[in-house]
Amino acid sequence: MYEELATRGMHIPVIFITGNPCAQRPPGSQAMQPIAFFPKPFPIEKLLDCIKTVLERRH
């Protein structure tokens, strides 16, 4: 989905979240430059901090 948005010129901040705790970054995600990558489980505070940082950068 992110690749499709990027090809349409929609460059928005993206945070990848996966249910596979052993997962690495998705193939090609380096080229896509996601804001963050969180394998579950993760502390919700990390996600909230990430979102806050992204919002602060945009304003």
mmCIF file of the N, C-alpha and C atoms, coordinates in Angstrom:
data_MODEL
# 
_entry.id   MODEL 
# 
loop_
_atom_site.group_PDB 
_atom_site.id 
_atom_site.type_symbol 
_atom_site.label_atom_id 
_atom_site.label_alt_id 
_atom_site.label_comp_id 
_atom_site.label_asym_id 
_atom_site.label_entity_id 
_atom_site.label_seq_id 
_atom_site.pdbx_PDB_ins_code 
_atom_site.Cartn_x 
_atom_site.Cartn_y 
_atom_site.Cartn_z 
_atom_site.occupancy 
_atom_site.B_iso_or_equiv 
_atom_site.pdbx_formal_charge 
_atom_site.auth_seq_id 
_atom_site.auth_comp_id 
_atom_site.auth_asym_id 
_atom_site.auth_atom_id 
_atom_site.pdbx_PDB_model_num 
ATOM 1   N N  . MET A 1 1  ? 0.823  -1.175  0.000  1.00 0.00 ? 1  MET A N  1 
ATOM 2   C CA . MET A 1 1  ? 0.000  0.000   0.000  1.00 0.00 ? 1  MET A CA 1 
ATOM 3   C C  . MET A 1 1  ? 0.877  1.252   0.000  1.00 0.00 ? 1  MET A C  1 
ATOM 4   N N  . TYR A 1 2  ? 1.925  1.228   0.829  1.00 0.00 ? 2  TYR A N  1 
ATOM 5   C CA . TYR A 1 2  ? 2.796  2.402   0.904  1.00 0.00 ? 2  TYR A CA 1 
ATOM 6   C C  . TYR A 1 2  ? 3.451  2.685   -0.441 1.00 0.00 ? 2  TYR A C  1 
ATOM 7   N N  . GLU A 1 3  ? 3.881  1.627   -1.126 1.00 0.00 ? 3  GLU A N  1 
ATOM 8   C CA . GLU A 1 3  ? 4.491  1.806   -2.444 1.00 0.00 ? 3  GLU A CA 1 
ATOM 9   C C  . GLU A 1 3  ? 3.511  2.468   -3.405 1.00 0.00 ? 3  GLU A C  1 
ATOM 10  N N  . GLU A 1 4  ? 2.266  2.069   -3.353 1.00 0.00 ? 4  GLU A N  1 
ATOM 11  C CA . GLU A 1 4  ? 1.245  2.653   -4.226 1.00 0.00 ? 4  GLU A CA 1 
ATOM 12  C C  . GLU A 1 4  ? 1.057  4.134   -3.924 1.00 0.00 ? 4  GLU A C  1 
ATOM 13  N N  . LEU A 1 5  ? 0.995  4.487   -2.657 1.00 0.00 ? 5  LEU A N  1 
ATOM 14  C CA . LEU A 1 5  ? 0.866  5.898   -2.292 1.00 0.00 ? 5  LEU A CA 1 
ATOM 15  C C  . LEU A 1 5  ? 2.059  6.703   -2.794 1.00 0.00 ? 5  LEU A C  1 
ATOM 16  N N  . ALA A 1 6  ? 3.256  6.144   -2.634 1.00 0.00 ? 6  ALA A N  1 
ATOM 17  C CA . ALA A 1 6  ? 4.468  6.841   -3.065 1.00 0.00 ? 6  ALA A CA 1 
ATOM 18  C C  . ALA A 1 6  ? 4.483  7.032   -4.578 1.00 0.00 ? 6  ALA A C  1 
ATOM 19  N N  . THR A 1 7  ? 4.044  6.022   -5.332 1.00 0.00 ? 7  THR A N  1 
ATOM 20  C CA . THR A 1 7  ? 4.033  6.164   -6.792 1.00 0.00 ? 7  THR A CA 1 
ATOM 21  C C  . THR A 1 7  ? 3.027  7.210   -7.242 1.00 0.00 ? 7  THR A C  1 
ATOM 22  N N  . ARG A 1 8  ? 2.045  7.478   -6.416 1.00 0.00 ? 8  ARG A N  1 
ATOM 23  C CA . ARG A 1 8  ? 1.059  8.521   -6.731 1.00 0.00 ? 8  ARG A CA 1 
ATOM 24  C C  . ARG A 1 8  ? 1.485  9.890   -6.206 1.00 0.00 ? 8  ARG A C  1 
ATOM 25  N N  . GLY A 1 9  ? 2.695  9.961   -5.658 1.00 0.00 ? 9  GLY A N  1 
ATOM 26  C CA . GLY A 1 9  ? 3.215  11.236  -5.176 1.00 0.00 ? 9  GLY A CA 1 
ATOM 27  C C  . GLY A 1 9  ? 2.724  11.621  -3.799 1.00 0.00 ? 9  GLY A C  1 
ATOM 28  N N  . MET A 1 10 ? 2.139  10.692  -3.084 1.00 0.00 ? 10 MET A N  1 
ATOM 29  C CA . MET A 1 10 ? 1.622  10.971  -1.747 1.00 0.00 ? 10 MET A CA 1 
ATOM 30  C C  . MET A 1 10 ? 2.660  10.530  -0.722 1.00 0.00 ? 10 MET A C  1 
ATOM 31  N N  . HIS A 1 11 ? 3.536  11.428  -0.370 1.00 0.00 ? 11 HIS A N  1 
ATOM 32  C CA . HIS A 1 11 ? 4.609  11.115  0.572  1.00 0.00 ? 11 HIS A CA 1 
ATOM 33  C C  . HIS A 1 11 ? 4.168  11.514  1.975  1.00 0.00 ? 11 HIS A C  1 
ATOM 34  N N  . ILE A 1 12 ? 3.634  10.537  2.684  1.00 0.00 ? 12 ILE A N  1 
ATOM 35  C CA . ILE A 1 12 ? 3.129  10.767  4.031  1.00 0.00 ? 12 ILE A CA 1 
ATOM 36  C C  . ILE A 1 12 ? 3.952  9.954   5.021  1.00 0.00 ? 12 ILE A C  1 
ATOM 37  N N  . PRO A 1 13 ? 4.003  10.388  6.277  1.00 0.00 ? 13 PRO A N  1 
ATOM 38  C CA . PRO A 1 13 ? 4.735  9.608   7.279  1.00 0.00 ? 13 PRO A CA 1 
ATOM 39  C C  . PRO A 1 13 ? 4.068  8.247   7.480  1.00 0.00 ? 13 PRO A C  1 
ATOM 40  N N  . VAL A 1 14 ? 4.886  7.200   7.519  1.00 0.00 ? 14 VAL A N  1 
ATOM 41  C CA . VAL A 1 14 ? 4.368  5.840   7.680  1.00 0.00 ? 14 VAL A CA 1 
ATOM 42  C C  . VAL A 1 14 ? 5.096  5.153   8.818  1.00 0.00 ? 14 VAL A C  1 
ATOM 43  N N  . ILE A 1 15 ? 4.327  4.480   9.651  1.00 0.00 ? 15 ILE A N  1 
ATOM 44  C CA . ILE A 1 15 ? 4.874  3.660   10.730 1.00 0.00 ? 15 ILE A CA 1 
ATOM 45  C C  . ILE A 1 15 ? 4.439  2.230   10.453 1.00 0.00 ? 15 ILE A C  1 
ATOM 46  N N  . PHE A 1 16 ? 5.420  1.338   10.290 1.00 0.00 ? 16 PHE A N  1 
ATOM 47  C CA . PHE A 1 16 ? 5.112  -0.074  10.083 1.00 0.00 ? 16 PHE A CA 1 
ATOM 48  C C  . PHE A 1 16 ? 4.963  -0.751  11.441 1.00 0.00 ? 16 PHE A C  1 
ATOM 49  N N  . ILE A 1 17 ? 3.889  -1.551  11.588 1.00 0.00 ? 17 ILE A N  1 
ATOM 50  C CA . ILE A 1 17 ? 3.668  -2.355  12.791 1.00 0.00 ? 17 ILE A CA 1 
ATOM 51  C C  . ILE A 1 17 ? 3.406  -3.781  12.322 1.00 0.00 ? 17 ILE A C  1 
ATOM 52  N N  . THR A 1 18 ? 4.122  -4.740  12.915 1.00 0.00 ? 18 THR A N  1 
ATOM 53  C CA . THR A 1 18 ? 3.959  -6.135  12.513 1.00 0.00 ? 18 THR A CA 1 
ATOM 54  C C  . THR A 1 18 ? 3.647  -7.005  13.721 1.00 0.00 ? 18 THR A C  1 
ATOM 55  N N  . GLY A 1 19 ? 2.866  -8.037  13.496 1.00 0.00 ? 19 GLY A N  1 
ATOM 56  C CA . GLY A 1 19 ? 2.538  -8.986  14.550 1.00 0.00 ? 19 GLY A CA 1 
ATOM 57  C C  . GLY A 1 19 ? 3.584  -10.071 14.719 1.00 0.00 ? 19 GLY A C  1 
ATOM 58  N N  . ASN A 1 20 ? 4.579  -10.078 13.854 1.00 0.00 ? 20 ASN A N  1 
ATOM 59  C CA . ASN A 1 20 ? 5.638  -11.078 13.925 1.00 0.00 ? 20 ASN A CA 1 
ATOM 60  C C  . ASN A 1 20 ? 6.810  -10.496 14.709 1.00 0.00 ? 20 ASN A C  1 
ATOM 61  N N  . PRO A 1 21 ? 7.012  -10.931 15.957 1.00 0.00 ? 21 PRO A N  1 
ATOM 62  C CA . PRO A 1 21 ? 8.067  -10.338 16.787 1.00 0.00 ? 21 PRO A CA 1 
ATOM 63  C C  . PRO A 1 21 ? 9.476  -10.599 16.263 1.00 0.00 ? 21 PRO A C  1 
ATOM 64  N N  . CYS A 1 22 ? 9.623  -11.557 15.357 1.00 0.00 ? 22 CYS A N  1 
ATOM 65  C CA . CYS A 1 22 ? 10.941 -11.866 14.785 1.00 0.00 ? 22 CYS A CA 1 
ATOM 66  C C  . CYS A 1 22 ? 11.169 -11.147 13.461 1.00 0.00 ? 22 CYS A C  1 
ATOM 67  N N  . ALA A 1 23 ? 10.185 -10.408 13.009 1.00 0.00 ? 23 ALA A N  1 
ATOM 68  C CA . ALA A 1 23 ? 10.274 -9.770  11.693 1.00 0.00 ? 23 ALA A CA 1 
ATOM 69  C C  . ALA A 1 23 ? 11.324 -8.669  11.675 1.00 0.00 ? 23 ALA A C  1 
ATOM 70  N N  . GLN A 1 24 ? 11.933 -8.547  10.538 1.00 0.00 ? 24 GLN A N  1 
ATOM 71  C CA . GLN A 1 24 ? 12.818 -7.426  10.266 1.00 0.00 ? 24 GLN A CA 1 
ATOM 72  C C  . GLN A 1 24 ? 12.020 -6.431  9.432  1.00 0.00 ? 24 GLN A C  1 
ATOM 73  N N  . ARG A 1 25 ? 12.663 -5.349  9.063  1.00 0.00 ? 25 ARG A N  1 
ATOM 74  C CA . ARG A 1 25 ? 11.968 -4.392  8.204  1.00 0.00 ? 25 ARG A CA 1 
ATOM 75  C C  . ARG A 1 25 ? 11.479 -5.097  6.936  1.00 0.00 ? 25 ARG A C  1 
ATOM 76  N N  . PRO A 1 26 ? 10.301 -4.714  6.457  1.00 0.00 ? 26 PRO A N  1 
ATOM 77  C CA . PRO A 1 26 ? 9.788  -5.334  5.234  1.00 0.00 ? 26 PRO A CA 1 
ATOM 78  C C  . PRO A 1 26 ? 10.747 -5.104  4.070  1.00 0.00 ? 26 PRO A C  1 
ATOM 79  N N  . PRO A 1 27 ? 10.808 -6.050  3.127  1.00 0.00 ? 27 PRO A N  1 
ATOM 80  C CA . PRO A 1 27 ? 11.675 -5.854  1.965  1.00 0.00 ? 27 PRO A CA 1 
ATOM 81  C C  . PRO A 1 27 ? 11.340 -4.552  1.259  1.00 0.00 ? 27 PRO A C  1 
ATOM 82  N N  . GLY A 1 28 ? 12.355 -3.784  0.966  1.00 0.00 ? 28 GLY A N  1 
ATOM 83  C CA . GLY A 1 28 ? 12.149 -2.522  0.270  1.00 0.00 ? 28 GLY A CA 1 
ATOM 84  C C  . GLY A 1 28 ? 11.785 -1.363  1.165  1.00 0.00 ? 28 GLY A C  1 
ATOM 85  N N  . SER A 1 29 ? 11.586 -1.602  2.457  1.00 0.00 ? 29 SER A N  1 
ATOM 86  C CA . SER A 1 29 ? 11.156 -0.502  3.329  1.00 0.00 ? 29 SER A CA 1 
ATOM 87  C C  . SER A 1 29 ? 12.243 0.541   3.509  1.00 0.00 ? 29 SER A C  1 
ATOM 88  N N  . GLN A 1 30 ? 13.503 0.169   3.338  1.00 0.00 ? 30 GLN A N  1 
ATOM 89  C CA . GLN A 1 30 ? 14.580 1.155   3.430  1.00 0.00 ? 30 GLN A CA 1 
ATOM 90  C C  . GLN A 1 30 ? 14.408 2.204   2.343  1.00 0.00 ? 30 GLN A C  1 
ATOM 91  N N  . ALA A 1 31 ? 14.078 1.768   1.141  1.00 0.00 ? 31 ALA A N  1 
ATOM 92  C CA . ALA A 1 31 ? 13.881 2.703   0.037  1.00 0.00 ? 31 ALA A CA 1 
ATOM 93  C C  . ALA A 1 31 ? 12.650 3.568   0.272  1.00 0.00 ? 31 ALA A C  1 
ATOM 94  N N  . MET A 1 32 ? 11.671 3.028   0.997  1.00 0.00 ? 32 MET A N  1 
ATOM 95  C CA . MET A 1 32 ? 10.438 3.763   1.254  1.00 0.00 ? 32 MET A CA 1 
ATOM 96  C C  . MET A 1 32 ? 10.583 4.751   2.399  1.00 0.00 ? 32 MET A C  1 
ATOM 97  N N  . GLN A 1 33 ? 11.595 4.602   3.200  1.00 0.00 ? 33 GLN A N  1 
ATOM 98  C CA . GLN A 1 33 ? 11.876 5.484   4.326  1.00 0.00 ? 33 GLN A CA 1 
ATOM 99  C C  . GLN A 1 33 ? 10.699 5.623   5.299  1.00 0.00 ? 33 GLN A C  1 
ATOM 100 N N  . PRO A 1 34 ? 10.291 4.515   5.928  1.00 0.00 ? 34 PRO A N  1 
ATOM 101 C CA . PRO A 1 34 ? 9.250  4.638   6.947  1.00 0.00 ? 34 PRO A CA 1 
ATOM 102 C C  . PRO A 1 34 ? 9.768  5.437   8.135  1.00 0.00 ? 34 PRO A C  1 
ATOM 103 N N  . ILE A 1 35 ? 8.882  6.072   8.851  1.00 0.00 ? 35 ILE A N  1 
ATOM 104 C CA . ILE A 1 35 ? 9.242  6.834   10.038 1.00 0.00 ? 35 ILE A CA 1 
ATOM 105 C C  . ILE A 1 35 ? 9.756  5.895   11.122 1.00 0.00 ? 35 ILE A C  1 
ATOM 106 N N  . ALA A 1 36 ? 9.098  4.740   11.269 1.00 0.00 ? 36 ALA A N  1 
ATOM 107 C CA . ALA A 1 36 ? 9.495  3.785   12.307 1.00 0.00 ? 36 ALA A CA 1 
ATOM 108 C C  . ALA A 1 36 ? 8.983  2.399   11.940 1.00 0.00 ? 36 ALA A C  1 
ATOM 109 N N  . PHE A 1 37 ? 9.527  1.404   12.619 1.00 0.00 ? 37 PHE A N  1 
ATOM 110 C CA . PHE A 1 37 ? 9.130  0.014   12.432 1.00 0.00 ? 37 PHE A CA 1 
ATOM 111 C C  . PHE A 1 37 ? 9.026  -0.617  13.808 1.00 0.00 ? 37 PHE A C  1 
ATOM 112 N N  . PHE A 1 38 ? 7.833  -1.083  14.178 1.00 0.00 ? 38 PHE A N  1 
ATOM 113 C CA . PHE A 1 38 ? 7.605  -1.676  15.489 1.00 0.00 ? 38 PHE A CA 1 
ATOM 114 C C  . PHE A 1 38 ? 7.120  -3.115  15.354 1.00 0.00 ? 38 PHE A C  1 
ATOM 115 N N  . PRO A 1 39 ? 7.930  -4.105  15.757 1.00 0.00 ? 39 PRO A N  1 
ATOM 116 C CA . PRO A 1 39 ? 7.408  -5.465  15.851 1.00 0.00 ? 39 PRO A CA 1 
ATOM 117 C C  . PRO A 1 39 ? 6.675  -5.618  17.185 1.00 0.00 ? 39 PRO A C  1 
ATOM 118 N N  . LYS A 1 40 ? 5.498  -6.252  17.154 1.00 0.00 ? 40 LYS A N  1 
ATOM 119 C CA . LYS A 1 40 ? 4.741  -6.472  18.392 1.00 0.00 ? 40 LYS A CA 1 
ATOM 120 C C  . LYS A 1 40 ? 5.402  -7.569  19.207 1.00 0.00 ? 40 LYS A C  1 
ATOM 121 N N  . PRO A 1 41 ? 5.311  -7.551  20.474 1.00 0.00 ? 41 PRO A N  1 
ATOM 122 C CA . PRO A 1 41 ? 4.747  -6.482  21.299 1.00 0.00 ? 41 PRO A CA 1 
ATOM 123 C C  . PRO A 1 41 ? 5.759  -5.354  21.468 1.00 0.00 ? 41 PRO A C  1 
ATOM 124 N N  . PHE A 1 42 ? 5.254  -4.174  21.679 1.00 0.00 ? 42 PHE A N  1 
ATOM 125 C CA . PHE A 1 42 ? 6.099  -3.018  21.947 1.00 0.00 ? 42 PHE A CA 1 
ATOM 126 C C  . PHE A 1 42 ? 5.348  -2.116  22.916 1.00 0.00 ? 42 PHE A C  1 
ATOM 127 N N  . PRO A 1 43 ? 6.071  -1.319  23.685 1.00 0.00 ? 43 PRO A N  1 
ATOM 128 C CA . PRO A 1 43 ? 5.394  -0.408  24.615 1.00 0.00 ? 43 PRO A CA 1 
ATOM 129 C C  . PRO A 1 43 ? 4.620  0.663   23.845 1.00 0.00 ? 43 PRO A C  1 
ATOM 130 N N  . ILE A 1 44 ? 3.375  0.845   24.181 1.00 0.00 ? 44 ILE A N  1 
ATOM 131 C CA . ILE A 1 44 ? 2.537  1.827   23.493 1.00 0.00 ? 44 ILE A CA 1 
ATOM 132 C C  . ILE A 1 44 ? 3.145  3.224   23.572 1.00 0.00 ? 44 ILE A C  1 
ATOM 133 N N  . GLU A 1 45 ? 3.909  3.477   24.616 1.00 0.00 ? 45 GLU A N  1 
ATOM 134 C CA . GLU A 1 45 ? 4.546  4.781   24.768 1.00 0.00 ? 45 GLU A CA 1 
ATOM 135 C C  . GLU A 1 45 ? 5.515  5.059   23.620 1.00 0.00 ? 45 GLU A C  1 
ATOM 136 N N  . LYS A 1 46 ? 6.177  4.021   23.118 1.00 0.00 ? 46 LYS A N  1 
ATOM 137 C CA . LYS A 1 46 ? 7.096  4.201   21.988 1.00 0.00 ? 46 LYS A CA 1 
ATOM 138 C C  . LYS A 1 46 ? 6.340  4.669   20.753 1.00 0.00 ? 46 LYS A C  1 
ATOM 139 N N  . LEU A 1 47 ? 5.182  4.069   20.498 1.00 0.00 ? 47 LEU A N  1 
ATOM 140 C CA . LEU A 1 47 ? 4.368  4.469   19.354 1.00 0.00 ? 47 LEU A CA 1 
ATOM 141 C C  . LEU A 1 47 ? 3.858  5.893   19.533 1.00 0.00 ? 47 LEU A C  1 
ATOM 142 N N  . LEU A 1 48 ? 3.358  6.202   20.715 1.00 0.00 ? 48 LEU A N  1 
ATOM 143 C CA . LEU A 1 48 ? 2.846  7.545   20.972 1.00 0.00 ? 48 LEU A CA 1 
ATOM 144 C C  . LEU A 1 48 ? 3.941  8.598   20.843 1.00 0.00 ? 48 LEU A C  1 
ATOM 145 N N  . ASP A 1 49 ? 5.130  8.294   21.338 1.00 0.00 ? 49 ASP A N  1 
ATOM 146 C CA . ASP A 1 49 ? 6.258  9.223   21.201 1.00 0.00 ? 49 ASP A CA 1 
ATOM 147 C C  . ASP A 1 49 ? 6.610  9.439   19.733 1.00 0.00 ? 49 ASP A C  1 
ATOM 148 N N  . CYS A 1 50 ? 6.578  8.380   18.968 1.00 0.00 ? 50 CYS A N  1 
ATOM 149 C CA . CYS A 1 50 ? 6.882  8.467   17.543 1.00 0.00 ? 50 CYS A CA 1 
ATOM 150 C C  . CYS A 1 50 ? 5.855  9.352   16.828 1.00 0.00 ? 50 CYS A C  1 
ATOM 151 N N  . ILE A 1 51 ? 4.592  9.134   17.104 1.00 0.00 ? 51 ILE A N  1 
ATOM 152 C CA . ILE A 1 51 ? 3.526  9.935   16.494 1.00 0.00 ? 51 ILE A CA 1 
ATOM 153 C C  . ILE A 1 51 ? 3.673  11.398  16.894 1.00 0.00 ? 51 ILE A C  1 
ATOM 154 N N  . LYS A 1 52 ? 3.937  11.644  18.159 1.00 0.00 ? 52 LYS A N  1 
ATOM 155 C CA . LYS A 1 52 ? 4.107  13.017  18.638 1.00 0.00 ? 52 LYS A CA 1 
ATOM 156 C C  . LYS A 1 52 ? 5.262  13.704  17.912 1.00 0.00 ? 52 LYS A C  1 
ATOM 157 N N  . THR A 1 53 ? 6.371  13.002  17.756 1.00 0.00 ? 53 THR A N  1 
ATOM 158 C CA . THR A 1 53 ? 7.531  13.566  17.072 1.00 0.00 ? 53 THR A CA 1 
ATOM 159 C C  . THR A 1 53 ? 7.198  13.917  15.625 1.00 0.00 ? 53 THR A C  1 
ATOM 160 N N  . VAL A 1 54 ? 6.493  13.026  14.945 1.00 0.00 ? 54 VAL A N  1 
ATOM 161 C CA . VAL A 1 54 ? 6.116  13.280  13.552 1.00 0.00 ? 54 VAL A CA 1 
ATOM 162 C C  . VAL A 1 54 ? 5.212  14.498  13.459 1.00 0.00 ? 54 VAL A C  1 
ATOM 163 N N  . LEU A 1 55 ? 4.240  14.591  14.335 1.00 0.00 ? 55 LEU A N  1 
ATOM 164 C CA . LEU A 1 55 ? 3.321  15.730  14.308 1.00 0.00 ? 55 LEU A CA 1 
ATOM 165 C C  . LEU A 1 55 ? 4.036  17.039  14.607 1.00 0.00 ? 55 LEU A C  1 
ATOM 166 N N  . GLU A 1 56 ? 4.987  17.013  15.524 1.00 0.00 ? 56 GLU A N  1 
ATOM 167 C CA . GLU A 1 56 ? 5.738  18.228  15.847 1.00 0.00 ? 56 GLU A CA 1 
ATOM 168 C C  . GLU A 1 56 ? 6.582  18.685  14.663 1.00 0.00 ? 56 GLU A C  1 
ATOM 169 N N  . ARG A 1 57 ? 7.120  17.758  13.906 1.00 0.00 ? 57 ARG A N  1 
ATOM 170 C CA . ARG A 1 57 ? 7.936  18.104  12.730 1.00 0.00 ? 57 ARG A CA 1 
ATOM 171 C C  . ARG A 1 57 ? 7.100  18.729  11.625 1.00 0.00 ? 57 ARG A C  1 
ATOM 172 N N  . ARG A 1 58 ? 5.848  18.348  11.551 1.00 0.00 ? 58 ARG A N  1 
ATOM 173 C CA . ARG A 1 58 ? 4.980  18.825  10.465 1.00 0.00 ? 58 ARG A CA 1 
ATOM 174 C C  . ARG A 1 58 ? 4.406  20.208  10.736 1.00 0.00 ? 58 ARG A C  1 
ATOM 175 N N  . HIS A 1 59 ? 4.543  20.702  11.945 1.00 0.00 ? 59 HIS A N  1 
ATOM 176 C CA . HIS A 1 59 ? 3.959  22.017  12.278 1.00 0.00 ? 59 HIS A CA 1 
ATOM 177 C C  . HIS A 1 59 ? 5.020  23.016  12.591 1.00 0.00 ? 59 HIS A C  1 
# 
